């Protein structure tokens, strides 16, 4: 089978050689070396004097830390190899084995990449594309997908590949989910664009870290490409979903735009509402009587005007760190109420455009794009995972979880101090006293520089009450504001959002979990809820970094395999066994107890009211990828529950 990275998307006669040459002059040296090795088959490109040296932090290391003359030799050789490849020469090494791929990434990163990591590299580069046998019965089955964000789109794409009929219900007027709803100034992603991309839909990104508008445009274009609109009904609010024992189907009650209710039925149900769905509003005395404008970042009005106004921002998490630098020069004064402190890493690629030549190189030579993506995936996904384990013999658990984590703390502390410059008075109010990565690591998009501006003021306390336009902190400090911006995030532990799911025997999933204690096998399956799959469910998000799209795709692949297994057995229902569910939950909790996120005295949005981590995974990304390749039949319960298998669509 030909995979996308050996294909030549641009015929030789149509190549803009000058633009390609421009791209090669600015290309990433470590990625070019991997391309050279595959194109020529020569091992010399993986050895001295060409081996890259490691750079610090999250820098792309475009030079490989190599002398100019060595870089020139690499670029010249890459130019020759790419030219003859474009003109028809085959790759000398079209498909390195998985162990070799891990060794190549080790060289490209100048650090040890585990041998088993080669499995996920091969998958990411489309070297592993197993054929699927589709049972004929699958064309007679149907599914309902709730939610039209990234998760719902993944579901629609996978269901189409399976050949299954489906209907997707979305409460908004278009696709996008989080990226449809969040429109505040500075809104963007803290994941590299190449990794924040559907694996089946490469994109010509203009920025290394795209902002909200480009992301939404990509999502809508992808929905058009896969014709998801044909199966989607917008402006539909899902009220509840109930398992019908008699029909062996899910009955989903929705409210139409005209306010009328309908019930739609299907064999399979997918909850794709995500965890960044319900805004979190703080409890502040008098907030509802504020005499100015009040905005939550996820409900940003199109006509919001902050020019020359006194603005207060509540919160300094990801949305707060994005919006504050974006509006600081526009407002008269900016007051930030931040009762907690955040670690933020250097962000050298902030708002940087991908050079036109480099974009063209990625289009003409997909293999280069693939290796660049693999480098970014390791840097932002799993590179740090091994440093997050709590060392019981470490002498300073108050400040770090192990020696390497303490080194991260020192490096980030130096960075913060440098960025604050002569504003030493801010250090005590900004520098965290907990280990790095105990909360989500943020990227500095000008936050520290913004705090130094004369019209910006940081109040390191929570906002206690509001009286008219007067804002009073917990210590009694007062400021006046015309606008309050709530950068307070989402109710991340409420996995299902605003609707109820009712399984066998009338069991309500929300009651099974409690208000904020969700759990699911592989973040996907719950016993007693047959033919039901949760996407971006409990313990699926990545706390140590990485693209949520990959984990969602892994889940949806697994869900597809479960459905195929059920159809092959001619079973009417499939669900995870209770003991398997409980065992997985226990393993998740035990794994988290060894990691930084359960460090005593640290609060984060990963944990529920009991302190249990419910939103993020403890697993390395390649481990979760392996878990979701094929279901184990012994983990699942197959059954034939249906008394009447006819499809039902009824109005009420």
C-alpha positions as CSV (number, residue, x, y, z in Angstrom):
1,X,0.0,0.0,0.0
2,X,1.3,3.5,-0.9
3,X,1.2,5.9,2.1
4,X,0.9,9.6,1.8
5,X,4.5,10.4,2.6
6,X,6.0,8.6,-0.4
7,X,3.5,10.3,-2.8
8,X,4.5,13.3,-4.9
9,X,1.6,15.7,-4.5
10,X,3.2,18.2,-7.0
11,X,4.3,17.0,-10.4
12,X,7.9,17.8,-11.3
13,X,6.8,20.2,-14.2
14,X,4.7,22.3,-11.7
15,X,7.3,22.6,-8.9
16,X,8.4,26.2,-8.1
17,X,12.1,25.3,-7.6
18,X,13.0,28.8,-6.4
19,X,10.4,28.7,-3.6
20,X,11.4,25.1,-2.8
21,X,15.0,26.3,-2.5
22,X,13.9,29.1,-0.2
23,X,12.2,26.6,2.0
24,X,15.2,24.3,2.2
25,X,17.4,27.2,3.3
26,X,15.1,27.7,6.3
27,X,14.2,24.1,6.9
28,X,14.7,22.3,10.2
29,X,18.1,20.5,10.0
30,X,17.2,17.5,12.2
31,X,14.1,16.8,10.1
32,X,16.0,17.2,6.9
33,X,18.6,14.6,8.1
34,X,15.8,12.0,8.5
35,X,14.5,12.8,5.0
36,X,18.1,12.5,3.6
37,X,18.5,9.1,5.3
38,X,15.3,7.7,3.8
39,X,15.8,9.2,0.4
40,X,19.5,8.1,0.0
41,X,19.7,5.1,2.3
42,X,23.0,6.5,3.5
43,X,23.8,6.0,7.2
44,X,26.3,8.8,7.2
45,X,23.5,11.4,7.7
46,X,22.7,9.8,11.1
47,X,26.3,10.0,12.3
48,X,29.0,12.5,13.1
49,X,29.7,15.2,12.0
50,X,26.0,15.6,11.0
51,X,24.3,14.4,14.2
52,X,22.3,17.3,15.7
53,X,23.0,18.6,19.2
54,X,20.2,19.1,21.7
55,X,18.7,22.6,22.2
56,X,17.1,23.9,25.4
57,X,13.4,24.2,26.1
58,X,10.7,24.1,23.4
59,X,12.8,25.6,20.7
60,X,12.5,23.9,17.3
61,X,16.3,23.6,17.1
62,X,16.2,24.4,13.3
63,X,20.0,24.6,13.2
64,X,20.6,21.4,15.0
65,X,23.3,23.4,16.8
66,X,25.6,22.5,14.0
67,X,28.3,24.7,12.4
68,X,27.3,26.7,9.3
69,X,29.4,24.7,6.9
70,X,27.8,21.4,8.1
71,X,24.3,22.9,7.8
72,X,25.2,24.1,4.3
73,X,26.3,20.6,3.3
74,X,23.1,19.0,4.7
75,X,20.9,21.5,2.9
76,X,22.7,21.1,-0.4
77,X,22.5,17.3,-0.2
78,X,18.8,17.5,0.7
79,X,18.2,19.7,-2.3
80,X,19.8,17.2,-4.6
81,X,18.0,14.2,-3.1
82,X,14.6,15.9,-3.1
83,X,15.1,17.0,-6.7
84,X,15.8,13.5,-8.0
85,X,12.9,12.1,-5.8
86,X,10.5,14.7,-7.3
87,X,11.6,13.6,-10.7
88,X,10.7,10.0,-10.1
89,X,13.4,8.2,-8.0
90,X,12.0,6.0,-5.3
91,X,12.9,6.3,-1.6
92,X,15.9,4.1,-0.7
93,X,14.2,3.4,2.6
94,X,10.5,3.8,2.1
95,X,9.5,2.1,5.3
96,X,12.0,1.8,8.1
97,X,11.0,-0.8,10.7
98,X,9.6,0.5,14.0
99,X,12.8,0.1,16.0
100,X,14.7,2.0,13.4
101,X,12.2,4.8,13.5
102,X,12.7,5.2,17.2
103,X,16.5,5.2,16.7
104,X,16.0,7.9,14.0
105,X,13.9,10.1,16.3
106,X,16.5,9.6,19.0
107,X,19.1,11.1,16.7
108,X,16.7,13.9,15.5
109,X,16.0,14.9,19.1
110,X,19.5,14.3,20.4
111,X,18.0,12.4,23.4
112,X,16.9,8.9,24.1
113,X,13.5,7.9,22.6
114,X,12.3,4.5,23.9
115,X,12.4,1.7,21.4
116,X,8.8,0.9,21.7
117,X,7.9,4.5,20.7
118,X,8.6,3.4,17.2
119,X,5.1,1.9,17.0
120,X,3.4,5.3,17.3
121,X,5.9,6.9,14.9
122,X,5.0,4.3,12.3
123,X,1.3,4.9,12.8
124,X,1.7,8.7,12.7
125,X,3.7,8.5,9.5
126,X,1.1,6.1,8.0
127,X,3.5,3.2,7.7
128,X,1.0,1.0,9.5
129,X,-2.4,0.9,7.8
130,X,-4.1,-2.4,8.5
131,X,-7.0,-3.3,6.4
132,X,-10.4,-3.7,8.1
133,X,-13.0,-6.3,7.3
134,X,-16.4,-4.7,7.3
135,X,-19.3,-7.0,8.2
136,X,-22.2,-6.4,5.8
137,X,-24.6,-5.9,8.7
138,X,-22.8,-2.6,9.7
139,X,-24.6,-0.9,6.8
140,X,-27.9,-1.6,8.4
141,X,-26.9,-0.1,11.7
142,X,-27.2,3.5,12.8
143,X,-25.6,5.9,15.3
144,X,-26.3,9.2,16.9
145,X,-23.4,11.6,17.7
146,X,-24.0,14.3,20.3
147,X,-21.7,17.3,19.7
148,X,-20.1,18.9,16.7
149,X,-16.7,19.9,18.0
150,X,-13.4,18.0,17.3
151,X,-14.7,14.8,19.0
152,X,-18.0,14.8,17.0
153,X,-16.1,15.4,13.8
154,X,-13.8,12.5,14.6
155,X,-16.8,10.3,15.2
156,X,-18.5,11.3,11.9
157,X,-15.3,10.7,9.9
158,X,-14.8,7.2,11.5
159,X,-18.5,6.2,11.1
160,X,-18.4,7.2,7.4
161,X,-15.3,5.0,7.0
162,X,-17.2,2.1,8.7
163,X,-20.1,2.7,6.3
164,X,-22.6,3.3,9.1
165,X,-25.5,5.7,8.9
166,X,-25.4,8.4,11.6
167,X,-27.0,11.7,12.6
168,X,-25.0,14.3,14.5
169,X,-26.8,16.8,16.7
170,X,-25.0,20.1,17.6
171,X,-26.4,22.8,19.8
172,X,-24.6,25.6,17.9
173,X,-25.2,26.8,14.4
174,X,-22.0,25.2,13.0
175,X,-19.1,22.9,13.7
176,X,-16.2,23.8,15.9
177,X,-17.2,23.3,19.5
178,X,-14.7,25.0,21.7
179,X,-13.4,26.9,18.7
180,X,-16.8,28.0,17.7
181,X,-17.6,29.3,21.2
182,X,-14.3,30.9,22.2
183,X,-13.8,34.1,20.4
184,X,-12.0,36.3,22.9
185,X,-8.9,38.4,21.9
186,X,-5.7,36.4,21.8
187,X,-7.6,33.0,21.7
188,X,-5.3,30.3,20.2
189,X,-3.8,26.9,20.8
190,X,-0.8,25.9,22.9
191,X,-0.1,22.9,20.7
192,X,1.9,23.0,17.5
193,X,-0.2,23.3,14.4
194,X,1.2,20.2,12.8
195,X,0.0,18.1,15.7
196,X,-3.3,19.9,16.2
197,X,-4.5,18.4,12.9
198,X,-6.7,15.5,12.0
199,X,-4.3,12.7,10.9
200,X,-6.5,12.2,7.8
201,X,-6.6,15.9,6.8
202,X,-3.1,17.6,6.6
203,X,-3.3,21.4,6.5
204,X,-1.2,24.3,5.2
205,X,-1.0,26.2,8.5
206,X,0.2,29.8,8.3
207,X,1.5,29.9,11.9
208,X,3.4,27.4,14.1
209,X,0.8,27.9,16.8
210,X,-2.5,29.0,15.1
211,X,-4.9,31.4,16.5
212,X,-8.6,30.8,16.9
213,X,-9.8,32.0,13.5
214,X,-7.4,29.8,11.5
215,X,-8.3,26.8,13.6
216,X,-12.0,27.3,13.1
217,X,-11.5,27.8,9.4
218,X,-9.6,24.5,9.2
219,X,-12.3,22.7,11.1
220,X,-15.1,24.0,8.9
221,X,-13.1,23.2,5.8
222,X,-12.6,19.6,7.1
223,X,-16.3,19.3,7.8
224,X,-17.0,20.3,4.2
225,X,-14.3,18.0,2.8
226,X,-15.8,14.9,4.6
227,X,-19.4,16.0,3.9
228,X,-20.3,16.0,7.6
229,X,-22.9,18.7,7.0
230,X,-25.1,16.1,5.2
231,X,-25.5,14.2,8.4
232,X,-25.7,17.0,10.9
233,X,-28.6,18.9,12.4
234,X,-27.6,22.2,14.0
235,X,-29.3,24.3,16.7
236,X,-30.5,21.1,18.4
237,X,-30.3,20.8,22.2
238,X,-30.0,17.3,23.5
239,X,-32.1,16.9,26.7
240,X,-31.4,13.2,27.5
241,X,-30.6,9.8,26.0
242,X,-32.3,6.6,27.2
243,X,-31.5,3.0,26.5
244,X,-34.6,1.3,25.3
245,X,-34.7,-2.3,26.5
246,X,-37.5,-3.3,24.2
247,X,-36.0,-2.1,21.0
248,X,-32.3,-2.5,21.9
249,X,-31.6,1.1,20.8
250,X,-30.9,4.5,22.2
251,X,-33.7,7.0,22.3
252,X,-32.3,10.6,22.2
253,X,-34.7,13.5,23.1
254,X,-33.8,16.8,21.5
255,X,-35.3,20.2,21.4
256,X,-35.6,21.8,17.9
257,X,-35.0,25.5,17.2
258,X,-38.8,26.0,17.2
259,X,-38.9,24.6,20.8
260,X,-40.6,21.4,19.9
261,X,-39.3,18.1,21.2
262,X,-38.4,15.0,19.1
263,X,-37.1,11.6,19.9
264,X,-34.5,10.0,17.6
265,X,-33.3,6.4,17.9
266,X,-30.2,4.6,16.9
267,X,-28.2,1.4,17.6
268,X,-25.2,3.2,18.9
269,X,-24.7,6.4,20.8
270,X,-21.6,8.7,20.9
271,X,-21.2,11.4,23.5
272,X,-18.8,14.0,21.9
273,X,-19.5,17.1,24.1
274,X,-15.9,17.2,25.5
275,X,-14.9,18.8,28.8
276,X,-14.5,22.5,27.6
277,X,-18.2,22.9,27.3
278,X,-19.9,24.4,30.3
279,X,-18.4,27.8,31.5
280,X,-17.3,28.0,35.1
281,X,-18.7,31.1,36.8
282,X,-17.1,32.0,40.1
283,X,-19.2,32.7,43.2
284,X,-18.5,36.4,44.0
285,X,-20.8,38.4,46.2
286,X,-22.5,41.1,44.1
287,X,-21.2,40.0,40.8
288,X,-24.7,39.7,39.3
289,X,-25.3,43.3,40.2
290,X,-22.1,44.7,38.6
291,X,-23.0,48.0,36.9
292,X,-20.6,47.6,34.0
293,X,-20.2,44.9,31.2
294,X,-19.5,41.3,32.3
295,X,-18.1,38.8,29.9
296,X,-17.0,35.2,30.2
297,X,-14.2,34.4,27.8
298,X,-16.2,31.5,26.3
299,X,-19.2,33.8,25.7
300,X,-17.4,36.7,24.1
301,X,-19.8,39.2,22.3
302,X,-19.0,40.3,18.8
303,X,-19.6,43.9,19.7
304,X,-17.4,44.0,22.8
305,X,-15.4,47.3,22.9
306,X,-12.7,47.7,25.5
307,X,-11.1,50.8,24.1
308,X,-10.1,53.2,26.8
309,X,-12.0,51.4,29.5
310,X,-11.1,50.2,33.0
311,X,-11.0,46.4,32.7
312,X,-10.6,43.7,35.4
313,X,-9.7,40.1,34.5
314,X,-10.6,37.4,36.9
315,X,-8.2,34.4,36.6
316,X,-4.8,33.8,35.2
317,X,-5.1,30.3,33.6
318,X,-4.7,29.6,29.9
319,X,-7.5,32.0,28.7
320,X,-6.3,34.7,31.1
321,X,-2.7,34.5,29.9
322,X,-3.9,34.8,26.3
323,X,-6.4,37.7,26.7
324,X,-4.3,39.9,29.0
325,X,-1.4,40.6,26.6
326,X,-3.9,40.9,23.7
327,X,-5.9,43.8,25.3
328,X,-3.4,45.5,27.5
329,X,-2.5,48.2,25.0
330,X,-6.1,48.9,24.1
331,X,-7.6,49.5,27.6
332,X,-7.1,52.5,30.0
333,X,-6.2,50.3,33.0
334,X,-6.1,46.5,33.4
335,X,-6.4,44.9,36.8
336,X,-5.8,41.1,37.2
337,X,-7.2,39.3,40.1
338,X,-5.1,36.1,40.4
339,X,-5.4,34.1,43.6
340,X,-3.1,31.4,42.3
341,X,0.2,31.3,40.5
342,X,1.1,29.6,37.2
343,X,4.2,28.2,35.7
344,X,4.7,29.4,32.1
345,X,7.4,28.2,29.8
346,X,9.3,30.2,27.1
347,X,7.3,30.4,23.9
348,X,9.8,31.2,21.1
349,X,7.3,30.5,18.3
350,X,4.5,32.7,19.7
351,X,2.6,34.3,16.8
352,X,5.4,33.4,14.4
353,X,4.4,32.8,10.8
354,X,5.6,29.7,9.0
355,X,7.8,31.1,6.2
356,X,6.2,30.7,2.7
357,X,9.1,28.6,1.5
358,X,8.9,26.2,4.4
359,X,5.1,25.8,3.9
360,X,5.8,25.0,0.3
361,X,8.5,22.4,1.2
362,X,6.0,20.7,3.5
363,X,3.5,20.5,0.6
364,X,5.9,19.3,-2.0
365,X,7.8,16.9,0.3
366,X,5.2,15.3,2.7
367,X,8.0,13.2,4.2
368,X,9.7,16.4,5.6
369,X,6.4,17.5,7.1
370,X,6.0,14.0,8.7
371,X,9.4,14.1,10.4
372,X,8.8,17.7,11.6
373,X,5.6,16.6,13.1
374,X,7.2,13.6,14.8
375,X,9.8,15.9,16.4
376,X,7.1,18.3,17.6
377,X,5.0,15.4,18.9
378,X,7.9,14.2,21.0
379,X,8.8,17.7,22.2
380,X,5.3,18.7,23.2
381,X,3.9,15.3,24.1
382,X,6.0,12.7,25.8
383,X,9.5,14.2,26.2
384,X,8.6,15.4,29.7
385,X,6.5,12.4,30.9
386,X,9.3,10.5,32.5
387,X,10.3,13.5,34.6
388,X,6.9,13.8,36.3
389,X,7.0,10.8,38.7
390,X,7.2,11.5,42.4
391,X,10.5,10.3,43.8
392,X,9.9,9.1,47.4
393,X,13.6,9.5,48.2
394,X,13.7,13.1,47.0
395,X,14.7,15.5,49.8
396,X,12.7,18.5,48.7
397,X,9.1,17.4,47.9
398,X,7.8,20.9,48.8
399,X,9.3,22.4,45.7
400,X,9.7,19.5,43.2
401,X,8.9,15.9,42.8
402,X,12.4,14.7,41.7
403,X,15.8,16.1,40.8
404,X,15.0,16.6,37.1
405,X,11.7,18.4,38.0
406,X,13.7,20.6,40.4
407,X,16.0,21.5,37.5
408,X,12.9,22.5,35.5
409,X,11.9,24.7,38.4
410,X,15.3,26.4,38.5
411,X,15.2,27.0,34.7
412,X,11.6,28.4,34.8
413,X,12.5,30.5,37.8
414,X,15.4,32.1,35.9
415,X,13.1,32.7,32.9
416,X,10.4,34.4,35.0
417,X,13.0,36.6,36.8
418,X,14.6,37.6,33.4
419,X,11.2,38.5,31.9
420,X,10.1,40.6,34.9
421,X,13.4,42.5,34.8
422,X,13.5,45.5,37.2
423,X,10.0,44.6,38.5
424,X,11.4,42.5,41.4
425,X,8.3,43.5,43.4
426,X,6.3,41.1,41.2
427,X,8.4,38.0,41.8
428,X,6.7,37.0,45.1
429,X,3.3,37.4,43.5
430,X,4.1,35.5,40.3
431,X,6.5,32.7,41.1
432,X,4.7,29.5,42.1
433,X,5.6,27.6,45.2
434,X,4.5,24.2,43.8
435,X,6.4,21.9,41.4
436,X,6.4,22.6,37.7
437,X,3.7,20.6,35.8
438,X,1.6,20.1,38.9
439,X,-0.9,22.3,37.0
440,X,-1.1,22.6,33.3
441,X,2.1,24.1,32.0
442,X,1.3,27.3,30.2
443,X,3.2,29.0,27.4
444,X,4.3,32.6,27.9
445,X,2.8,34.7,25.2
446,X,3.9,38.0,26.7
447,X,2.3,37.6,30.1
448,X,5.3,38.6,32.1
449,X,6.2,41.5,29.9
450,X,2.6,42.7,30.1
451,X,2.7,42.7,33.9
452,X,5.4,45.3,33.7
453,X,3.3,47.8,31.7
454,X,2.3,51.0,33.6
455,X,-1.4,50.5,33.1
456,X,-1.4,46.9,34.3
457,X,-1.8,45.9,37.9
458,X,-1.7,42.4,39.5
459,X,-3.8,41.8,42.6
460,X,-2.6,38.4,44.0
461,X,-5.9,37.7,45.7
462,X,-9.4,36.6,44.8
463,X,-12.1,39.1,44.1
464,X,-14.3,38.9,47.2
465,X,-17.2,41.2,46.3
466,X,-18.6,43.7,43.8
467,X,-20.4,46.9,44.8
468,X,-21.6,48.9,41.8
469,X,-18.4,49.4,39.8
470,X,-16.2,48.9,42.8
471,X,-14.3,45.6,43.0
472,X,-13.0,44.6,46.4
473,X,-10.4,41.9,47.0
474,X,-10.2,39.5,49.9
475,X,-7.9,41.8,51.8
476,X,-10.1,44.9,51.2
477,X,-8.1,46.4,48.3
478,X,-10.4,48.3,45.9
479,X,-10.4,49.1,42.2
480,X,-13.0,50.5,39.9
481,X,-13.9,48.8,36.6
482,X,-16.1,49.4,33.6
483,X,-15.7,45.8,32.4
484,X,-15.1,42.5,34.2
485,X,-13.8,39.6,32.1
486,X,-14.2,36.1,33.7
487,X,-11.2,34.0,32.5
488,X,-12.3,31.2,34.9
489,X,-12.4,28.3,32.5
490,X,-14.9,25.4,32.4
491,X,-16.5,22.8,34.6
492,X,-14.1,20.2,33.4
493,X,-15.1,17.4,35.7
494,X,-18.7,17.4,34.4
495,X,-18.0,15.1,31.5
496,X,-21.4,14.8,30.0
497,X,-22.4,18.5,30.0
498,X,-26.0,19.3,30.5
499,X,-27.9,16.2,29.5
500,X,-28.6,12.9,31.2
501,X,-27.7,9.4,29.9
502,X,-30.0,6.6,31.2
503,X,-28.7,3.1,30.8
504,X,-30.0,-0.4,31.8
505,X,-32.7,-0.5,34.4
506,X,-33.1,3.2,34.4
507,X,-29.6,3.8,35.8
508,X,-28.5,7.4,35.4
509,X,-24.9,7.9,34.5
510,X,-24.6,11.1,36.4
511,X,-25.8,9.4,39.6
512,X,-23.4,6.5,39.0
513,X,-20.5,8.9,38.9
514,X,-21.7,11.5,41.3
515,X,-21.4,15.2,40.3
516,X,-17.7,15.2,39.5
517,X,-16.3,11.7,39.8
518,X,-16.4,10.3,36.2
519,X,-14.6,7.2,35.1
520,X,-14.7,5.1,32.0
521,X,-12.7,2.2,30.6
522,X,-10.1,3.7,28.2
523,X,-12.1,6.9,28.8
524,X,-14.7,5.4,26.5
525,X,-16.9,2.6,28.0
526,X,-19.1,2.3,31.1
527,X,-20.8,-1.0,32.2
528,X,-24.6,-0.9,32.2
529,X,-24.6,1.5,29.2
530,X,-24.5,-0.7,26.1
531,X,-23.6,0.5,22.7
532,X,-22.5,3.8,24.3
533,X,-19.1,5.5,23.7
534,X,-17.7,8.7,25.3
535,X,-15.2,10.7,23.4
536,X,-12.7,12.9,25.3
537,X,-14.1,11.2,28.3
538,X,-12.6,10.7,31.8
539,X,-8.8,10.5,31.9
540,X,-8.2,11.1,28.2
541,X,-6.9,14.6,28.1
542,X,-3.1,15.0,28.3
543,X,-1.7,16.8,31.3
544,X,1.9,16.4,30.2
545,X,1.3,17.9,26.8
546,X,0.1,16.9,23.4
547,X,-2.7,17.2,21.0
548,X,-6.1,16.1,22.2
549,X,-7.0,15.3,18.6
550,X,-4.7,12.3,18.6
551,X,-6.2,10.8,21.8
552,X,-9.7,11.4,20.5
553,X,-8.8,9.7,17.2
554,X,-7.4,6.8,19.2
555,X,-10.7,6.5,21.1
556,X,-12.7,6.6,18.0
557,X,-10.6,4.0,16.3
558,X,-11.1,1.8,19.4
559,X,-14.9,2.4,19.3
560,X,-14.9,1.4,15.6
561,X,-13.1,-1.8,16.4
562,X,-15.6,-2.6,19.3
563,X,-18.5,-2.1,16.9
564,X,-16.9,-4.3,14.3
565,X,-16.3,-7.0,16.9
566,X,-19.9,-6.8,17.9
567,X,-21.2,-7.0,14.4
568,X,-18.9,-9.9,13.6
569,X,-20.6,-11.8,16.5
570,X,-24.0,-10.7,15.3
571,X,-24.5,-9.3,18.8
572,X,-27.2,-6.6,19.5
573,X,-25.2,-5.0,22.3
574,X,-21.7,-4.6,23.6
575,X,-20.4,-3.0,26.8
576,X,-17.4,-3.3,29.1
577,X,-17.6,-5.8,31.9
578,X,-17.9,-4.3,35.4
579,X,-14.8,-5.9,36.8
580,X,-12.7,-4.6,33.8
581,X,-14.1,-1.1,34.3
582,X,-13.3,-1.2,38.1
583,X,-9.8,-2.6,37.5
584,X,-9.0,0.1,34.9
585,X,-10.2,2.8,37.3
586,X,-8.0,1.5,40.0
587,X,-5.0,1.4,37.7
588,X,-5.6,5.0,36.6
589,X,-5.8,6.1,40.2
590,X,-2.7,4.2,41.2
591,X,-0.8,5.6,38.3
592,X,-1.8,9.2,39.1
593,X,-0.7,8.7,42.7
594,X,2.8,8.4,41.4
595,X,2.7,11.5,39.3
596,X,3.1,15.3,39.9
597,X,-0.6,16.1,39.5
598,X,-1.5,14.5,42.9
599,X,1.3,16.4,44.7
600,X,0.0,17.4,48.2
601,X,-1.2,20.9,48.5
602,X,-1.7,21.5,44.8
603,X,-5.0,22.4,43.3
604,X,-5.7,22.0,39.6
605,X,-8.6,21.5,37.2
606,X,-7.6,17.9,36.6
607,X,-8.9,16.9,40.1
608,X,-12.4,16.6,41.5
609,X,-13.7,17.7,44.9
610,X,-12.3,14.5,46.4
611,X,-8.8,15.1,45.0
612,X,-9.1,12.4,42.4
613,X,-7.7,13.1,38.9
614,X,-10.6,12.7,36.5
615,X,-9.7,14.6,33.3
616,X,-6.2,13.7,32.2
617,X,-4.4,10.5,31.5
618,X,-1.4,9.1,33.4
619,X,-0.3,7.2,30.3
620,X,2.3,8.1,27.8
621,X,0.8,8.8,24.4
622,X,2.2,5.7,22.7
623,X,0.9,3.5,25.6
624,X,-2.7,4.8,25.1
625,X,-2.3,4.3,21.4
626,X,-1.5,0.6,22.0
627,X,-4.4,0.2,24.4
628,X,-6.8,1.4,21.7
629,X,-5.7,-0.7,18.7
630,X,-7.8,-3.8,19.2
631,X,-10.4,-4.6,21.9
632,X,-9.8,-7.7,24.0
633,X,-12.9,-9.9,23.7
634,X,-12.6,-10.9,27.3
635,X,-13.0,-7.2,28.4
636,X,-16.4,-6.9,26.7
637,X,-19.9,-8.3,27.2
638,X,-21.8,-9.1,24.0
639,X,-25.5,-9.7,24.1
640,X,-28.8,-10.0,22.2
641,X,-31.2,-7.9,24.2
642,X,-33.5,-6.6,21.6
643,X,-37.1,-7.6,21.3
644,X,-37.8,-5.3,18.4
645,X,-34.9,-4.1,16.3
646,X,-36.9,-1.8,14.0
647,X,-35.7,1.8,13.8
648,X,-37.8,4.4,15.5
649,X,-38.1,8.1,15.0
650,X,-41.1,9.6,16.8
651,X,-42.1,13.1,17.7
652,X,-43.5,14.1,21.0
